[in-house]
Amino acid sequence: MTTPTPSNRILVVMSSAQQIALQGHKMHHTGFFLNEFGVPAKRLTDAGYELVIATPRGNVPAMDQNSDNAMFFKNEEEHEEIKAFVTDLLSHASIQTTEAVAAEGTQGYAALFLPGGHAPMTDLMVDPGLGDLLRRFHATAKPTALICHAPTALLAAQADPEGFQKGMEAGESPTARDFVYQGYRVTVYSNAEEEATEKTFEAPMLYYPADALAQGGADVQNGTAMKPNVVRDRELLTGQNPFSDEPFVTELLEMLGGARA
């Protein structure tokens, strides 16, 4: 076998979900947040990286319609540019399942990237394929980058993610056994931000992402609501909210060593 050269491929894992459960058996439509996926994806593509997309079911991920708004971008021009880029990217992508990618191994990837939106709190947080991928990227110390709600998906890398999720949904205090990111410094959509956001929902959230990560044993370090905040600890990079997209991808590119020739 030949020694592999440094890869220019980045694995992007996105949720298959289009709804999230709320209190009172209510549901809220969700998906990926446009700028949290599109802004880093375009910067990475422009820097010479190839994006490989995977979801738990191998389906095309849905966009959270609330994210299709210029308020999350520098201006309307960037909003339209990123929206067109994402539409084109997803229409031409050969999307795989997380299980299939995990079976192939992670040696061909330079980094793992998960964009936010509430959707990762549903399926990615308990997805066995993602749990396997996270453990592999962790074991090889490869950049692992998650933004906004996506850091909750880190909880897939524990002994019983489904039991942990059910415990959080029931208002209990579950234990995350063998959580590989125990003690890691992370940021995630804060309680203050979630409290403001859920006022527009059909009902309150079952639990907040920051509470889940703290309960799991991560060291949650959140900043001011709706202001950029990025936390890097070893191979792990996390961004707090949609407004962290630019510093988040800038830091990821630094971790990767810059643009590829």
Backbone as CSV, one residue per row, in Angstrom:
resi,resn,N_x,N_y,N_z,CA_x,CA_y,CA_z,C_x,C_y,C_z
1,MET,0.839,-1.202,0.000,0.000,0.000,0.000,0.872,1.250,0.000
2,THR,0.415,2.273,-0.700,1.145,3.534,-0.724,0.697,4.400,0.443
3,THR,1.566,5.280,0.867,1.220,6.198,1.946,0.286,7.272,1.407
4,PRO,-0.903,7.473,2.025,-1.839,8.458,1.508,-1.306,9.874,1.654
5,THR,-1.583,10.700,0.676,-1.205,12.107,0.751,-2.264,12.858,1.539
6,PRO,-1.931,14.026,2.093,-2.928,14.804,2.825,-4.158,15.058,1.960
7,SER,-5.319,14.802,2.524,-6.550,14.885,1.751,-7.052,16.318,1.637
8,ASN,-7.720,16.601,0.523,-8.396,17.884,0.377,-9.899,17.692,0.516
9,ARG,-10.306,16.511,1.013,-11.729,16.232,1.188,-12.163,16.515,2.624
10,ILE,-13.320,17.144,2.750,-13.913,17.411,4.058,-15.268,16.727,4.113
11,LEU,-15.483,15.964,5.158,-16.758,15.278,5.341,-17.743,16.219,6.026
12,VAL,-18.881,16.436,5.382,-19.938,17.278,5.943,-21.102,16.371,6.329
13,VAL,-21.403,16.281,7.604,-22.526,15.463,8.068,-23.686,16.381,8.425
14,MET,-24.851,16.084,7.838,-26.042,16.902,8.034,-27.207,16.018,8.459
15,SER,-28.201,16.612,9.069,-29.348,15.867,9.579,-30.290,15.445,8.455
16,SER,-30.939,14.307,8.654,-32.000,13.864,7.747,-33.358,14.408,8.177
17,ALA,-33.427,14.992,9.378,-34.703,15.391,9.967,-35.237,16.698,9.390
18,GLN,-36.547,16.806,9.386,-37.217,18.027,8.958,-38.121,18.594,10.047
19,GLN,-38.211,17.895,11.186,-39.021,18.354,12.309,-38.305,18.038,13.613
20,ILE,-38.624,18.818,14.639,-38.118,18.540,15.978,-39.305,18.509,16.931
21,ALA,-39.285,17.547,17.862,-40.365,17.411,18.834,-40.247,18.489,19.910
22,LEU,-41.417,19.011,20.308,-41.498,20.025,21.351,-42.352,19.501,22.501
23,GLN,-42.483,20.294,23.542,-43.351,19.913,24.654,-44.799,19.805,24.184
24,GLY,-45.579,18.972,24.880,-46.991,18.818,24.540,-47.223,18.090,23.240
25,HIS,-46.255,17.276,22.821,-46.361,16.489,21.580,-46.498,17.374,20.338
26,LYS,-46.047,18.595,20.435,-46.053,19.488,19.278,-44.781,19.257,18.458
27,MET,-44.821,19.680,17.193,-43.669,19.536,16.305,-43.358,20.884,15.661
28,HIS,-42.080,21.087,15.333,-41.663,22.318,14.656,-40.811,21.956,13.455
29,HIS,-41.122,22.553,12.305,-40.346,22.293,11.090,-38.952,22.899,11.229
30,THR,-37.962,22.139,10.818,-36.581,22.591,10.948,-35.743,22.035,9.803
31,GLY,-34.442,22.062,9.959,-33.516,21.625,8.918,-32.172,22.278,9.189
32,PHE,-31.336,22.396,8.149,-30.049,23.072,8.342,-30.225,24.577,8.183
33,PHE,-29.374,25.339,8.881,-29.418,26.794,8.773,-28.554,27.208,7.587
34,LEU,-29.129,28.001,6.704,-28.507,28.323,5.422,-27.098,28.879,5.562
35,ASN,-26.923,29.908,6.381,-25.586,30.519,6.461,-24.591,29.629,7.203
36,GLU,-25.079,28.846,8.172,-24.176,27.989,8.939,-23.587,26.873,8.083
37,PHE,-24.317,26.477,7.060,-23.788,25.523,6.092,-23.107,26.246,4.942
38,GLY,-23.815,27.200,4.337,-23.360,27.808,3.093,-22.116,28.664,3.195
39,VAL,-22.003,29.481,4.233,-20.834,30.362,4.356,-19.549,29.548,4.547
40,PRO,-19.503,28.610,5.507,-18.291,27.782,5.602,-18.064,26.921,4.361
41,ALA,-19.141,26.358,3.799,-18.989,25.481,2.631,-18.376,26.220,1.455
42,LYS,-18.806,27.448,1.220,-18.260,28.213,0.092,-16.811,28.607,0.356
43,ARG,-16.509,29.039,1.567,-15.120,29.395,1.900,-14.204,28.186,1.732
44,LEU,-14.652,27.035,2.172,-13.844,25.815,2.063,-13.669,25.400,0.608
45,THR,-14.740,25.497,-0.161,-14.669,25.164,-1.588,-13.736,26.119,-2.319
46,ASP,-13.870,27.404,-2.027,-13.002,28.407,-2.656,-11.533,28.190,-2.289
47,ALA,-11.295,27.578,-1.121,-9.922,27.314,-0.671,-9.368,26.011,-1.244
48,GLY,-10.151,25.340,-2.077,-9.659,24.144,-2.755,-10.053,22.825,-2.137
49,TYR,-10.963,22.848,-1.174,-11.394,21.611,-0.535,-12.639,21.045,-1.220
50,GLU,-12.704,19.733,-1.273,-13.859,19.024,-1.829,-14.760,18.593,-0.682
51,LEU,-16.056,18.885,-0.794,-17.001,18.543,0.263,-17.721,17.246,-0.076
52,VAL,-17.715,16.318,0.857,-18.455,15.059,0.730,-19.561,15.095,1.779
53,ILE,-20.815,14.981,1.332,-21.957,15.151,2.230,-22.577,13.808,2.590
54,ALA,-22.899,13.651,3.866,-23.564,12.444,4.344,-24.675,12.820,5.318
55,THR,-25.741,12.035,5.316,-26.837,12.166,6.275,-27.167,10.763,6.792
56,PRO,-27.859,10.641,7.909,-28.190,9.302,8.413,-28.941,8.438,7.405
57,ARG,-29.856,9.030,6.648,-30.654,8.253,5.691,-30.143,8.366,4.260
58,GLY,-29.130,9.180,4.029,-28.633,9.366,2.673,-29.528,10.244,1.821
59,ASN,-30.413,10.992,2.464,-31.337,11.875,1.749,-30.759,13.282,1.630
60,VAL,-31.351,14.089,0.753,-30.947,15.488,0.624,-31.457,16.241,1.856
61,PRO,-30.596,16.914,2.590,-31.047,17.614,3.796,-31.951,18.790,3.464
62,ALA,-32.896,19.051,4.359,-33.839,20.159,4.178,-33.296,21.417,4.839
63,MET,-33.608,22.560,4.240,-33.207,23.836,4.824,-34.292,24.349,5.761
64,ASP,-33.884,24.879,6.891,-34.803,25.573,7.787,-35.215,26.871,7.097
65,GLN,-36.488,26.991,6.779,-36.958,28.151,6.024,-36.738,29.465,6.766
66,ASN,-36.664,29.403,8.091,-36.415,30.623,8.860,-35.006,31.168,8.648
67,SER,-34.119,30.331,8.104,-32.739,30.775,7.872,-32.562,31.454,6.518
68,ASP,-33.584,31.407,5.694,-33.529,32.027,4.364,-33.828,33.514,4.501
69,ASN,-32.900,34.213,5.145,-33.132,35.596,5.534,-31.805,36.355,5.508
70,ALA,-31.826,37.535,4.908,-30.604,38.329,4.765,-30.019,38.776,6.102
71,MET,-30.806,38.716,7.182,-30.293,39.156,8.488,-29.115,38.295,8.959
72,PHE,-28.977,37.097,8.408,-27.891,36.204,8.803,-26.660,36.340,7.903
73,PHE,-26.699,37.316,6.997,-25.603,37.523,6.050,-25.142,38.975,6.100
74,LYS,-24.037,39.255,5.413,-23.528,40.626,5.377,-24.531,41.566,4.723
75,ASN,-25.194,41.073,3.687,-26.167,41.865,2.938,-27.002,40.924,2.075
76,GLU,-27.946,41.488,1.341,-28.819,40.671,0.497,-28.044,40.005,-0.631
77,GLU,-27.015,40.676,-1.119,-26.212,40.094,-2.201,-25.545,38.795,-1.748
78,GLU,-24.948,38.826,-0.551,-24.321,37.601,-0.052,-25.374,36.529,0.213
79,HIS,-26.523,36.929,0.733,-27.623,35.991,0.980,-27.983,35.232,-0.290
80,GLU,-28.184,35.954,-1.367,-28.569,35.320,-2.632,-27.427,34.482,-3.203
81,GLU,-26.196,34.955,-3.048,-25.040,34.213,-3.556,-24.894,32.873,-2.838
82,ILE,-24.996,32.892,-1.516,-24.848,31.663,-0.736,-26.022,30.724,-0.988
83,LYS,-27.210,31.258,-1.108,-28.381,30.417,-1.374,-28.233,29.696,-2.709
84,ALA,-27.777,30.408,-3.737,-27.568,29.792,-5.053,-26.462,28.744,-4.987
85,PHE,-25.404,29.037,-4.239,-24.295,28.092,-4.088,-24.774,26.804,-3.429
86,VAL,-25.540,26.925,-2.348,-26.034,25.751,-1.621,-26.998,24.943,-2.477
87,THR,-27.879,25.626,-3.185,-28.827,24.932,-4.062,-28.091,24.116,-5.110
88,ASP,-27.084,24.710,-5.712,-26.304,24.009,-6.737,-25.510,22.855,-6.127
89,LEU,-24.902,23.096,-4.974,-24.094,22.065,-4.321,-24.931,20.834,-3.991
90,LEU,-26.096,21.046,-3.391,-26.934,19.916,-2.990,-27.567,19.209,-4.179
91,SER,-27.815,19.945,-5.256,-28.438,19.326,-6.432,-27.471,18.410,-7.171
92,HIS,-26.173,18.629,-6.989,-25.171,17.820,-7.681,-24.446,16.840,-6.752
93,ALA,-24.730,16.908,-5.471,-24.014,16.064,-4.510,-24.500,14.621,-4.559
94,SER,-23.565,13.702,-4.416,-23.887,12.281,-4.270,-23.877,11.988,-2.775
95,ILE,-25.037,12.119,-2.158,-25.119,12.055,-0.699,-25.124,10.608,-0.216
96,GLN,-24.258,10.325,0.736,-24.119,8.983,1.283,-24.760,8.910,2.668
97,THR,-24.890,7.697,3.191,-25.332,7.541,4.571,-24.117,7.633,5.490
98,THR,-24.350,8.067,6.711,-23.252,8.133,7.677,-22.693,6.737,7.947
99,GLU,-23.560,5.742,7.938,-23.112,4.366,8.169,-22.152,3.912,7.075
100,ALA,-22.483,4.235,5.817,-21.626,3.831,4.699,-20.273,4.529,4.761
101,VAL,-20.271,5.807,5.090,-19.009,6.549,5.187,-18.155,5.990,6.319
102,ALA,-18.797,5.697,7.449,-18.054,5.142,8.580,-17.438,3.793,8.221
103,ALA,-18.163,3.000,7.435,-17.656,1.685,7.031,-16.432,1.811,6.131
104,GLU,-16.382,2.881,5.340,-15.242,3.109,4.444,-14.015,3.596,5.207
105,GLY,-14.230,4.225,6.355,-13.119,4.771,7.127,-12.939,6.256,6.887
106,THR,-12.172,6.886,7.740,-12.009,8.345,7.696,-10.630,8.788,7.228
107,GLN,-9.799,7.840,6.820,-8.427,8.191,6.448,-8.361,9.127,5.243
108,GLY,-9.408,9.154,4.425,-9.395,10.000,3.239,-9.922,11.403,3.452
109,TYR,-10.162,11.785,4.701,-10.734,13.102,4.987,-9.800,13.945,5.851
110,ALA,-9.795,15.228,5.561,-8.964,16.157,6.330,-9.676,16.676,7.569
111,ALA,-11.024,16.722,7.519,-11.790,17.295,8.627,-13.234,16.829,8.558
112,LEU,-13.938,17.039,9.657,-15.369,16.764,9.764,-16.070,18.068,10.109
113,PHE,-17.158,18.380,9.398,-17.890,19.637,9.597,-19.381,19.344,9.713
114,LEU,-20.021,19.887,10.751,-21.464,19.761,10.939,-22.084,21.144,11.085
115,PRO,-22.954,21.547,10.157,-23.680,22.811,10.296,-24.871,22.656,11.238
116,GLY,-25.394,23.796,11.685,-26.474,23.776,12.659,-27.865,23.886,12.082
117,GLY,-28.756,24.499,12.880,-30.183,24.313,12.733,-30.579,23.358,13.845
118,HIS,-31.858,23.330,14.227,-32.275,22.452,15.320,-32.228,20.970,14.953
119,ALA,-32.198,20.656,13.663,-32.317,19.268,13.211,-31.309,18.302,13.837
120,PRO,-30.032,18.670,14.030,-29.087,17.712,14.619,-29.498,17.187,15.990
121,MET,-30.357,17.931,16.713,-30.792,17.495,18.036,-31.722,16.289,17.959
122,THR,-32.230,15.980,16.774,-33.163,14.871,16.625,-32.437,13.575,16.297
123,ASP,-31.855,13.498,15.094,-31.258,12.236,14.650,-29.744,12.150,14.829
124,LEU,-29.014,13.223,14.591,-27.550,13.138,14.658,-27.064,12.844,16.072
125,MET,-27.768,13.329,17.048,-27.379,13.151,18.447,-27.380,11.674,18.860
126,VAL,-28.112,10.839,18.098,-28.205,9.415,18.446,-27.778,8.517,17.288
127,ASP,-27.199,9.088,16.242,-26.877,8.317,15.037,-25.623,7.462,15.241
128,PRO,-25.728,6.135,15.115,-24.561,5.267,15.318,-23.433,5.539,14.324
129,GLY,-23.805,5.826,13.071,-22.785,6.113,12.070,-21.976,7.337,12.426
130,LEU,-22.658,8.398,12.871,-21.942,9.607,13.277,-21.108,9.338,14.520
131,GLY,-21.657,8.576,15.462,-20.883,8.250,16.655,-19.568,7.578,16.307
132,ASP,-19.619,6.662,15.342,-18.409,5.980,14.881,-17.449,6.974,14.238
133,LEU,-17.974,7.851,13.388,-17.139,8.848,12.716,-16.468,9.783,13.722
134,LEU,-17.227,10.247,14.694,-16.661,11.146,15.701,-15.522,10.471,16.465
135,ARG,-15.710,9.229,16.830,-14.647,8.506,17.549,-13.386,8.391,16.699
136,ARG,-13.560,8.149,15.401,-12.404,8.005,14.514,-11.669,9.336,14.338
137,PHE,-12.424,10.420,14.124,-11.784,11.730,13.988,-11.108,12.128,15.299
138,HIS,-11.736,11.784,16.416,-11.151,12.078,17.726,-9.853,11.298,17.930
139,ALA,-9.873,10.020,17.585,-8.704,9.162,17.793,-7.511,9.591,16.956
140,THR,-7.792,10.202,15.798,-6.714,10.640,14.908,-6.456,12.140,15.008
141,ALA,-7.157,12.808,15.946,-6.966,14.246,16.201,-7.162,15.093,14.949
142,LYS,-8.125,14.710,14.106,-8.425,15.505,12.913,-9.453,16.581,13.252
143,PRO,-9.344,17.773,12.637,-10.280,18.853,12.923,-11.733,18.406,12.822
144,THR,-12.489,18.718,13.869,-13.902,18.362,13.971,-14.641,19.639,14.331
145,ALA,-15.447,20.158,13.402,-16.013,21.501,13.538,-17.536,21.467,13.495
146,LEU,-18.166,22.071,14.500,-19.623,22.071,14.602,-20.089,23.452,15.039
147,ILE,-21.220,23.906,14.490,-21.686,25.259,14.779,-23.151,25.284,15.221
148,CYS,-23.454,26.181,16.129,-24.791,26.502,16.624,-25.406,25.332,17.396
149,HIS,-26.434,24.647,16.857,-27.030,23.498,17.535,-26.270,22.204,17.260
150,ALA,-25.440,22.191,16.225,-24.754,20.958,15.826,-23.865,20.356,16.914
151,PRO,-23.247,21.148,17.816,-22.426,20.514,18.845,-23.163,19.480,19.698
152,THR,-24.500,19.539,19.745,-25.234,18.501,20.478,-24.986,17.128,19.861
153,ALA,-24.646,17.084,18.568,-24.388,15.811,17.895,-23.138,15.124,18.428
154,LEU,-22.278,15.866,19.125,-21.111,15.245,19.755,-21.540,14.146,20.722
155,LEU,-22.754,14.272,21.262,-23.254,13.313,22.240,-23.563,11.955,21.628
156,ALA,-23.435,11.841,20.307,-23.558,10.527,19.667,-22.368,9.644,20.011
157,ALA,-21.266,10.261,20.422,-20.039,9.519,20.731,-19.977,9.174,22.215
158,GLN,-20.950,8.395,22.664,-21.001,7.897,24.038,-21.606,6.493,23.999
159,ALA,-21.665,5.840,25.153,-22.097,4.441,25.192,-23.568,4.254,24.833
160,ASP,-24.435,5.147,25.295,-25.877,4.992,25.073,-26.509,6.334,24.723
161,PRO,-26.289,6.817,23.505,-26.830,8.127,23.142,-28.355,8.186,23.163
162,GLU,-29.019,7.100,22.774,-30.484,7.111,22.776,-31.023,7.232,24.194
163,GLY,-30.435,6.492,25.119,-30.863,6.584,26.507,-30.626,7.971,27.075
164,PHE,-29.499,8.578,26.702,-29.190,9.934,27.163,-30.211,10.919,26.611
165,GLN,-30.516,10.826,25.316,-31.479,11.742,24.708,-32.857,11.598,25.351
166,LYS,-33.292,10.362,25.567,-34.599,10.136,26.199,-34.623,10.708,27.611
167,GLY,-33.511,10.584,28.320,-33.428,11.151,29.653,-33.556,12.664,29.641
168,MET,-32.885,13.318,28.699,-32.995,14.775,28.578,-34.423,15.176,28.232
169,GLU,-35.043,14.445,27.319,-36.421,14.761,26.913,-37.403,14.594,28.068
170,ALA,-37.094,13.676,28.989,-37.973,13.415,30.131,-37.690,14.334,31.315
171,GLY,-36.721,15.233,31.161,-36.388,16.147,32.240,-35.545,15.525,33.329
172,GLU,-34.872,14.422,33.005,-34.024,13.740,33.973,-32.588,14.277,33.892
173,SER,-31.687,13.655,34.632,-30.267,14.032,34.605,-29.447,12.813,34.206
174,PRO,-29.486,12.450,32.926,-28.815,11.229,32.474,-27.295,11.355,32.514
175,THR,-26.642,10.214,32.530,-25.183,10.158,32.516,-24.700,9.756,31.131
176,ALA,-23.717,10.483,30.606,-23.126,10.149,29.304,-21.899,9.276,29.554
177,ARG,-22.094,7.968,29.489,-20.990,7.043,29.753,-20.039,6.970,28.556
178,ASP,-18.761,6.991,28.832,-17.724,6.871,27.802,-17.845,7.956,26.728
179,PHE,-18.204,9.157,27.138,-18.322,10.293,26.212,-16.915,10.759,25.846
180,VAL,-16.569,10.688,24.581,-15.177,10.954,24.187,-14.788,12.429,24.326
181,TYR,-15.771,13.313,24.423,-15.460,14.736,24.568,-15.664,15.220,26.008
182,GLN,-15.633,14.293,26.943,-15.725,14.634,28.361,-14.656,15.668,28.711
183,GLY,-15.085,16.804,29.285,-14.151,17.833,29.714,-13.685,18.784,28.629
184,TYR,-14.051,18.535,27.381,-13.669,19.451,26.298,-14.405,20.780,26.459
185,ARG,-13.708,21.859,26.149,-14.344,23.174,26.122,-15.122,23.316,24.810
186,VAL,-16.393,23.666,24.913,-17.245,23.809,23.732,-18.138,25.034,23.893
187,THR,-18.660,25.496,22.764,-19.741,26.468,22.794,-20.869,25.924,21.938
188,VAL,-22.071,26.399,22.198,-23.270,25.913,21.519,-24.349,26.973,21.724
189,TYR,-25.417,26.907,20.961,-26.523,27.859,21.098,-26.927,27.940,22.566
190,SER,-26.882,29.137,23.126,-27.029,29.304,24.568,-28.487,29.240,25.018
191,ASN,-28.679,29.078,26.324,-30.035,29.072,26.875,-30.750,30.389,26.603
192,ALA,-30.028,31.505,26.730,-30.639,32.812,26.471,-31.094,32.918,25.023
193,GLU,-30.282,32.421,24.109,-30.643,32.450,22.687,-31.826,31.528,22.408
194,GLU,-31.824,30.348,23.031,-32.916,29.399,22.804,-34.223,29.906,23.388
195,GLU,-34.155,30.543,24.543,-35.364,31.092,25.156,-36.016,32.125,24.244
196,ALA,-35.199,32.939,23.589,-35.737,33.936,22.657,-36.290,33.272,21.406
197,THR,-35.590,32.258,20.909,-36.002,31.591,19.673,-37.289,30.814,19.849
198,GLU,-37.432,30.090,20.955,-38.593,29.216,21.117,-39.902,29.990,21.301
199,LYS,-39.804,31.291,21.521,-41.023,32.101,21.597,-41.765,32.124,20.268
200,THR,-41.062,31.825,19.181,-41.690,31.785,17.856,-42.150,30.370,17.499
201,PHE,-41.914,29.401,18.395,-42.280,28.011,18.141,-43.707,27.720,18.611
202,GLU,-44.186,26.544,18.241,-45.526,26.103,18.616,-45.635,25.758,20.102
203,ALA,-44.489,25.450,20.726,-44.420,25.095,22.146,-42.958,25.181,22.576
204,PRO,-42.687,25.143,23.884,-41.294,25.185,24.339,-40.507,23.941,23.929
205,MET,-39.191,24.078,23.902,-38.294,22.962,23.615,-38.371,21.920,24.740
206,LEU,-38.058,20.677,24.407,-38.001,19.623,25.423,-36.784,19.809,26.329
207,TYR,-35.708,20.302,25.778,-34.500,20.619,26.540,-33.641,21.541,25.686
208,TYR,-32.687,22.202,26.315,-31.821,23.129,25.596,-30.479,22.468,25.274
209,PRO,-29.890,22.829,24.145,-28.629,22.205,23.742,-27.490,22.410,24.737
210,ALA,-27.391,23.601,25.311,-26.305,23.861,26.266,-26.441,22.987,27.505
211,ASP,-27.681,22.770,27.938,-27.914,21.915,29.102,-27.523,20.470,28.802
212,ALA,-27.823,20.010,27.585,-27.497,18.633,27.204,-25.986,18.407,27.201
213,LEU,-25.249,19.334,26.616,-23.795,19.181,26.564,-23.165,19.269,27.952
214,ALA,-23.669,20.179,28.771,-23.150,20.290,30.137,-23.456,19.018,30.926
215,GLN,-24.656,18.487,30.759,-25.032,17.254,31.440,-24.160,16.088,30.980
216,GLY,-23.766,16.141,29.708,-22.915,15.092,29.166,-21.477,15.150,29.653
217,GLY,-21.083,16.282,30.214,-19.728,16.394,30.745,-18.820,17.334,29.985
218,ALA,-19.361,18.047,28.989,-18.565,19.044,28.279,-18.501,20.329,29.101
219,ASP,-17.463,21.108,28.885,-17.283,22.392,29.566,-17.821,23.482,28.644
220,VAL,-19.092,23.844,28.827,-19.763,24.789,27.930,-19.334,26.214,28.256
221,GLN,-18.818,26.909,27.246,-18.332,28.277,27.416,-19.023,29.188,26.403
222,ASN,-20.185,29.687,26.784,-20.956,30.538,25.888,-20.696,32.013,26.161
223,GLY,-20.851,32.810,25.101,-20.646,34.244,25.202,-21.958,34.999,25.132
224,THR,-21.876,36.262,24.753,-23.052,37.116,24.635,-23.993,36.587,23.565
225,ALA,-25.288,36.646,23.845,-26.285,36.155,22.902,-26.181,36.878,21.566
226,MET,-26.249,36.097,20.495,-26.270,36.590,19.118,-25.030,37.403,18.732
227,LYS,-23.924,37.138,19.406,-22.634,37.714,19.043,-21.677,36.567,18.708
228,PRO,-20.724,36.805,17.790,-19.808,35.725,17.407,-19.033,35.174,18.598
229,ASN,-18.945,33.860,18.651,-18.152,33.201,19.688,-17.698,31.848,19.159
230,VAL,-16.402,31.631,19.156,-15.817,30.386,18.668,-14.881,29.839,19.741
231,VAL,-14.972,28.550,19.992,-14.125,27.900,20.995,-13.376,26.742,20.341
232,ARG,-12.074,26.719,20.541,-11.238,25.633,20.010,-10.544,24.929,21.168
233,ASP,-10.695,23.612,21.217,-10.032,22.799,22.231,-9.499,21.538,21.558
234,ARG,-8.183,21.465,21.456,-7.533,20.352,20.760,-8.075,20.258,19.329
235,GLU,-8.589,19.105,18.913,-9.062,18.973,17.525,-10.481,19.486,17.334
236,LEU,-11.131,19.892,18.423,-12.546,20.267,18.367,-12.736,21.776,18.234
237,LEU,-13.567,22.164,17.264,-13.900,23.571,17.027,-15.411,23.724,17.057
238,THR,-15.905,24.656,17.864,-17.345,24.887,17.939,-17.656,26.374,17.834
239,GLY,-18.802,26.684,17.211,-19.285,28.049,17.080,-20.644,28.163,17.753
240,GLN,-20.907,29.281,18.411,-22.087,29.400,19.266,-23.396,29.582,18.518
241,ASN,-23.402,30.368,17.457,-24.671,30.779,16.854,-24.468,31.127,15.377
242,PRO,-25.549,31.504,14.662,-25.401,31.825,13.239,-24.406,32.939,12.958
243,PHE,-24.250,33.856,13.896,-23.378,35.006,13.683,-21.899,34.673,13.907
244,SER,-21.627,33.420,14.203,-20.243,32.962,14.379,-19.681,32.336,13.117
245,ASP,-20.433,32.362,12.012,-20.056,31.604,10.814,-18.695,31.999,10.238
246,GLU,-18.421,33.285,10.120,-17.158,33.725,9.516,-15.940,33.395,10.389
247,PRO,-15.919,33.780,11.669,-14.753,33.403,12.483,-14.620,31.893,12.641
248,PHE,-15.742,31.189,12.593,-15.735,29.726,12.693,-14.977,29.103,11.528
249,VAL,-15.320,29.484,10.302,-14.646,28.878,9.144,-13.215,29.398,9.006
250,THR,-12.964,30.628,9.432,-11.590,31.145,9.418,-10.697,30.301,10.323
251,GLU,-11.205,29.963,11.502,-10.443,29.127,12.438,-10.274,27.712,11.889
252,LEU,-11.314,27.192,11.243,-11.212,25.849,10.661,-10.140,25.806,9.580
253,LEU,-10.106,26.817,8.735,-9.080,26.866,7.691,-7.680,26.944,8.299
254,GLU,-7.555,27.651,9.410,-6.258,27.715,10.092,-5.868,26.333,10.617
255,MET,-6.836,25.609,11.163,-6.567,24.258,11.657,-6.152,23.320,10.523
256,LEU,-6.702,23.566,9.345,-6.398,22.745,8.173,-5.085,23.136,7.504
257,GLY,-4.537,24.260,7.917,-3.280,24.706,7.324,-3.461,25.614,6.134
258,GLY,-4.666,26.180,5.989,-4.906,27.130,4.904,-5.454,26.481,3.655
259,ALA,-5.437,27.244,2.568,-5.979,26.786,1.288,-5.117,25.679,0.696
260,ARG,-5.754,24.805,-0.071,-5.040,23.755,-0.785,-4.668,24.254,-2.171
261,ALA,-3.501,23.880,-2.635,-3.048,24.301,-3.967,-3.886,23.624,-5.038
